[in-house]
Amino acid sequence: MSKRRVVVTGIGVCTPLGLDKQLFFDSLLQGKSGVRKIDYFDTTNFDVTFAAQVGGYKEEEWFDSKEIKRLDRFCQYALISAKQAIRDANIDSSALSKEQRNRIGVIMGSGIGGLKEMQNAQTTLLQRGPRRLSPLFVPKMISDSASGLIAIYHGFRGPNFVTVSACASSNHAMGMAMKLIQYGDADVIVTGGTEAAVTELGVAGFSCIGALSRRNDAPEKASRPFEKNRNGFVLGEGSAVVVFEELEYALKRGAHIYAEVLGFGQSDDAYHITAPDPEAEGPAMAITNALENAGIKPEQIDYINAHGTSTELNDKVETLAVKKVFGQGAYKIPISSTKSMIGHLLGAAAAVEFVATIMSINSNRIHPTINYEEPDPECDLDYVPNQMREHQVNIAISNSFGFGGHNSC
C-alpha cells in the first residue's frame, strides 16, 4: 500500500509574541523579544527572574469562571490554539457526521503537563492534609488532558494521545500524526504541543541544574543561540496546534493548504540524561532519517529551523550534526533559532517552531536569530544574524532535541 500524502490546513498559536499566527510571525521577522521579567510570582529569592510568558493573554476572555477552575494553563493554551487551528482549517465541528468524527484524531505533545497544579496540590497536601486535595487535581495535572479536552470540546473520536519526550515532545506528536494519516488510521489529526512550566517549581528546577541563563539585568538579551557568549536557555511557555489532513480529503473539501509534511526522523543518543552526545551522531541520524523518509536529498533543503537553545553544548552539537549531514553544503543553508525571541517552550517548542517554518515557506522570509553579537568559532554556519532575510524556501526542516537524548526532525 502506498503511503497517503499529508498536508497542513490549519494553524493556531498561543505564544510569548501573541495569540495570532500572523502577529507571531511578523514579530519574529522584526526580531522582537517576548522575554521579560516574570510577573506570575515573586522572584525575590530566585536566581533567575525572567522568562517568556504568553503575551496578551487574559484567561477570562477565553474561558468562563468554571472552566478556569478546571483547566491548568497548559490545557488552556492547547484549547486556544486548537480552536484557532480548527477554525483556520474551516472545519465546523457541529456539522460533522459521526463517521467523520471517528476519522479525526488529536495528538499533542507536552514535556511536563500541569506543573502549576502539581505544585499547588503538593502545597495543599503538606499544609492542610490529604483530605483537602481537590478532586480536580489529577485531571488538571496529567499531560493527556490536553488531547482529551480538545477532543471533548470538538467531538473528535479518532486516535488520541499525548507524547512525552521532553523538548522533542511535539515533534514526536506531529510525526506520529503524519504516520497515522499516511497509513489510513485517520483522515484528519489536530496536533501540536503545549506547555506552561513558568512556575516557581519550573524556574527553580531548571535553574538548579544550570540550564537557564541568568542575565537578569537584560532579559531580552539572554537567549542568544549559537553566539559565543550564550550561557543558558530562557524558559518559555505557550502552545501551537496545526491541522494535518490527508491530501485528497483536503482537496475534496476545498481546504487551504499551507504546506505538505514530507517526512519525519527520530533517534536517541543513548548517551546521557541531559547532555547531548558530543559526536552528534544521534541528531545527525534523526535529520538523515527525516530526509530519507521524505525522499529528499540534502541539497534540496532551503532552510533549517534549528533547535538552537542558547546552551553551550546543544548549539555546538547541533552545528556539528548539520555539518555531518550536509557536508560543505551546510554553509549554504540559512539556519535560525526561534528560541532567540520566545525562549524554550519545552514540549511545545517544536510545534511553535514548525509554525514558524511553515510561515517561512509561505512568505519566502526567514526570521533572524537575534542577540547574535560575537561569533563562536565552533558554531560557524549561517544563523541569519539579527535581521530578517528574503529567501526562497521550498523545502525546510525543523529540529528538536530533548533531555533523555531524544532527537527529532
C-alpha positions in Angstrom: 0.0 0.0 0.0 1.4 3.4 -0.9 1.5 6.0 1.8 -1.1 8.7 1.7 0.1 12.3 1.5 -0.3 14.7 4.4 -0.8 18.4 4.3 -1.3 21.3 6.8 -4.6 23.1 6.5 -4.9 25.0 9.8 -2.7 26.9 12.2 -3.2 28.2 15.8 -0.8 29.7 18.2 -0.6 30.9 21.8 2.9 32.3 22.3 5.0 34.9 24.1 4.6 37.1 21.0 0.8 36.9 20.9 -2.1 34.7 20.1 -2.3 35.2 16.3 -0.2 33.4 13.8 0.5 36.4 11.6 1.3 38.6 14.6 3.6 35.9 15.9 5.4 35.6 12.6 5.6 39.3 11.9 7.1 39.8 15.4 9.7 37.1 14.6 10.6 38.8 11.4 11.0 42.1 13.2 13.3 40.5 15.8 11.1 41.2 18.7 11.8 39.5 22.0 9.0 38.0 24.1 11.2 37.7 27.1 10.6 39.8 30.2 10.5 39.9 34.0 8.3 37.2 35.5 5.0 38.6 36.9 3.3 35.3 37.8 5.0 35.1 41.2 7.5 36.9 43.5 11.1 36.1 42.2 12.9 37.8 45.1 14.7 34.6 46.2 15.2 33.2 42.7 18.5 33.1 40.8 16.5 33.6 37.5 13.8 36.3 37.5 12.7 36.3 33.8 11.0 34.1 31.3 9.0 34.2 28.1 5.4 34.3 29.3 2.5 34.2 26.9 1.8 37.7 25.7 -1.5 39.4 25.5 -3.4 36.6 27.3 -6.3 37.0 29.7 -7.9 33.7 30.6 -11.3 35.3 31.3 -11.5 36.4 27.6 -11.4 32.7 26.5 -13.0 30.7 29.4 -15.8 31.1 31.9 -15.1 31.0 35.6 -15.9 27.3 35.9 -13.6 26.4 33.1 -10.8 28.5 34.6 -11.0 26.5 37.8 -10.9 23.2 35.9 -8.0 23.9 33.5 -4.3 24.2 34.2 -2.7 26.8 31.9 -1.1 24.2 29.7 -4.6 23.0 28.8 -5.9 26.5 28.4 -3.2 27.2 25.9 -3.9 24.0 24.0 -7.6 24.7 23.7 -7.0 28.2 22.5 -4.5 27.1 19.8 -6.7 24.2 18.8 -9.8 26.4 18.4 -7.8 28.8 16.2 -6.4 26.0 14.1 -9.7 24.2 13.6 -11.3 27.5 12.6 -8.4 28.3 10.3 -8.9 24.9 8.6 -12.6 25.8 8.1 -13.7 22.7 10.0 -17.2 23.1 11.5 -17.3 20.5 14.3 -21.0 20.9 14.7 -21.7 19.9 11.1 -19.6 16.7 11.1 -21.2 13.3 10.8 -20.4 10.5 13.3 -18.3 8.8 10.7 -16.3 12.0 10.1 -15.8 12.5 13.8 -14.5 8.9 14.0 -11.8 9.8 11.5 -10.5 12.9 13.2 -7.9 12.5 15.9 -5.9 14.6 18.3 -2.3 14.0 19.2 -0.5 16.6 21.3 3.0 16.8 22.9 3.8 18.1 26.4 7.0 17.6 28.3 5.7 18.3 31.8 1.9 18.9 31.8 0.1 20.6 34.7 3.1 21.7 36.7 1.3 24.6 38.4 -1.4 22.3 39.5 1.1 19.7 40.8 2.9 22.4 42.7 -0.4 23.8 44.3 -1.6 20.3 45.2 1.7 19.5 46.9 1.4 22.7 49.0 -2.2 21.8 50.0 -1.1 18.3 50.9 1.7 19.4 53.2 -0.2 22.3 54.8 -3.7 21.1 55.0 -3.6 17.3 54.7 -4.6 14.7 52.1 -8.4 15.1 52.5 -8.2 18.7 51.3 -6.8 17.9 47.9 -9.1 18.9 45.0 -10.8 16.1 43.0 -9.7 18.1 40.0 -6.0 17.6 40.8 -5.4 14.6 38.7 -7.4 15.7 35.6 -5.8 19.1 35.7 -2.3 17.7 36.1 -1.9 14.8 33.7 -0.4 15.5 30.3 -3.0 13.7 28.3 -5.7 16.1 29.4 -4.6 18.4 26.6 -5.5 16.0 23.8 -8.5 14.6 25.7 -10.0 18.1 26.2 -9.6 19.1 22.6 -11.4 16.0 21.6 -14.2 16.7 24.1 -14.6 20.3 23.1 -14.9 19.4 19.4 -16.3 15.9 19.4 -13.3 14.2 17.6 -13.3 10.5 18.2 -10.3 9.3 16.3 -6.8 8.4 17.6 -6.0 10.4 20.7 -2.9 10.6 23.0 -0.1 12.8 24.2 3.6 12.2 23.5 6.1 13.0 26.3 9.8 13.2 25.2 11.0 16.4 26.9 11.8 19.1 24.3 11.1 16.8 21.4 7.5 16.0 22.5 5.6 18.0 19.9 7.8 16.9 17.0 7.1 13.3 18.1 3.4 14.2 18.3 3.3 15.6 14.7 5.5 12.8 13.4 3.0 10.2 14.8 0.1 12.2 13.4 1.7 12.2 10.0 2.2 8.5 10.1 -1.3 7.7 11.3 -2.8 9.6 8.4 -0.3 8.1 5.9 -1.3 4.6 6.9 -5.1 5.2 7.0 -5.9 5.3 10.7 -7.3 8.8 10.4 -8.1 11.4 7.7 -7.5 14.5 9.9 -5.4 14.9 13.0 -5.3 18.0 15.2 -1.7 18.0 16.5 1.0 20.1 18.1 2.2 20.9 21.6 1.6 22.8 24.8 3.5 23.8 27.9 3.1 26.0 31.0 6.2 25.5 33.1 6.8 29.1 34.1 6.0 28.4 37.7 8.1 28.6 40.9 8.9 24.9 40.6 9.7 25.1 36.9 12.0 28.0 37.1 13.8 26.8 40.3 14.2 23.3 38.8 15.8 24.3 35.5 17.9 26.9 37.3 19.3 24.4 39.8 20.8 22.2 37.0 22.4 25.2 35.5 20.3 25.1 32.3 19.0 28.7 32.4 20.6 32.0 31.5 20.9 34.3 34.5 21.1 37.6 32.6 18.6 39.2 35.0 19.7 42.7 34.1 18.9 42.3 30.4 16.2 39.5 29.9 15.6 40.3 26.2 19.3 39.7 25.6 19.5 36.4 27.4 18.6 34.0 24.7 21.5 34.1 22.2 21.7 30.8 20.2 25.0 29.9 18.5 26.6 33.1 19.9 29.9 32.9 21.7 28.6 34.4 25.0 25.5 32.3 25.4 25.1 31.0 28.9 21.8 29.0 29.0 18.3 29.0 27.7 15.3 31.1 28.6 12.3 29.3 29.9 9.2 29.9 27.8 5.6 28.8 27.6 2.7 28.5 25.2 1.2 26.3 22.5 0.9 25.7 18.8 -1.6 23.5 17.1 -1.8 22.5 13.4 -4.3 20.5 11.4 -2.9 17.7 9.4 -5.1 16.2 6.6 -4.8 13.5 4.0 -4.3 15.4 0.7 -7.3 14.1 -1.2 -9.6 14.7 1.8 -8.4 18.3 2.0 -8.7 18.9 -1.7 -12.2 17.4 -1.8 -13.5 19.8 0.8 -11.6 22.8 -0.7 -9.3 23.4 2.2 -6.5 25.9 2.0 -3.1 24.1 2.0 -0.2 25.7 3.7 2.4 23.0 3.2 3.0 19.3 2.8 4.5 17.2 5.5 7.0 15.0 3.7 8.9 13.1 6.3 9.8 12.5 9.9 13.0 11.2 11.5 13.9 10.3 15.1 16.7 8.7 17.1 18.2 8.7 20.6 21.7 9.5 21.8 21.8 6.6 24.4 24.5 8.8 26.0 23.4 11.0 28.9 20.1 12.1 30.6 20.7 15.8 30.0 23.8 16.3 27.9 23.9 15.7 24.1 26.4 13.3 22.6 29.4 15.4 21.7 29.9 13.4 18.5 26.4 14.5 17.3 25.6 11.1 15.9 22.1 11.0 17.3 20.9 14.4 15.9 22.6 13.6 12.6 20.8 10.3 12.4 17.4 11.9 13.1 18.0 14.5 10.3 19.1 11.8 7.9 16.2 9.6 8.7 13.8 12.5 8.1 15.3 13.2 4.7 15.2 9.5 3.7 11.7 9.2 4.9 10.7 12.2 2.8 12.6 11.0 -0.3 14.6 14.3 -0.2 18.3 14.9 -0.9 20.3 17.1 1.4 21.0 19.6 -1.3 17.2 20.2 -1.7 16.9 21.8 1.8 16.5 25.6 1.7 16.2 26.4 5.4 16.7 24.8 8.8 14.7 25.9 11.8 17.2 24.9 14.5 16.6 23.6 18.0 19.1 26.3 18.9 18.6 26.5 22.7 21.4 29.0 23.6 23.2 26.5 25.7 26.9 25.8 25.2 26.7 22.1 24.4 23.4 22.0 22.4 24.3 24.7 19.9 27.8 23.2 19.3 26.4 19.7 18.8 23.6 20.8 16.6 26.0 22.7 14.4 28.2 19.5 14.1 25.1 17.4 13.3 24.2 19.7 10.4 27.7 19.5 9.1 27.7 15.7 9.3 24.5 15.5 7.2 25.1 18.3 4.7 28.9 18.5 4.4 30.2 21.6 2.8 26.6 22.4 1.8 25.8 23.2 5.4 27.5 26.6 5.0 25.0 27.5 2.2 21.8 26.8 4.2 20.2 29.6 6.3 19.6 28.5 9.9 17.7 30.4 12.5 16.5 29.8 16.1 13.0 30.9 17.1 14.1 30.4 20.7 16.2 33.6 20.5 12.9 35.5 20.7 10.4 33.3 22.6 12.7 31.2 24.8 12.4 27.5 25.1 8.8 26.2 25.2 10.0 22.7 26.2 7.3 20.2 24.9 5.6 22.9 22.9 8.8 24.2 21.3 8.8 22.0 18.2 5.2 22.8 17.3 5.7 26.6 17.6 8.9 26.3 15.5 7.1 24.1 13.0 4.6 27.0 12.5 7.4 29.5 12.0 8.9 27.1 9.4 5.5 26.9 7.6 5.2 30.7 7.6 8.7 30.9 6.0 7.7 28.6 3.3 4.6 30.6 2.6 6.3 34.0 2.6 9.8 33.2 1.5 11.1 35.2 4.5 13.3 33.8 7.3 13.2 35.2 10.7 16.6 36.1 12.3 18.5 34.7 15.2 18.6 37.8 17.5 21.3 38.7 20.1 24.0 37.4 17.8 26.9 39.7 18.5 30.1 37.7 18.7 30.6 34.6 16.6 31.6 31.3 18.2 34.4 29.5 16.2 32.7 26.2 16.9 29.4 27.5 15.6 30.4 28.8 12.2 27.3 28.3 10.0 24.8 30.9 8.6 22.5 31.6 11.5 20.7 34.6 9.8 22.0 37.0 12.5 19.8 39.8 13.8 18.0 40.7 10.5 15.2 39.0 8.6 16.1 37.7 5.2 14.2 37.3 2.0 15.0 33.7 0.8 13.2 31.2 -1.4 12.0 28.4 0.9 10.6 25.4 -0.9 11.7 22.6 1.5 12.7 23.1 5.1 13.4 21.0 8.2 12.7 21.7 11.8 14.9 20.1 14.5 14.0 19.4 18.1 16.2 17.5 20.7 15.4 16.8 24.3 16.7 15.5 27.7 16.9 11.8 27.6 18.8 12.0 24.3 15.6 12.3 22.2 16.2 13.6 18.7 13.6 14.5 16.2 13.3 16.2 12.8 
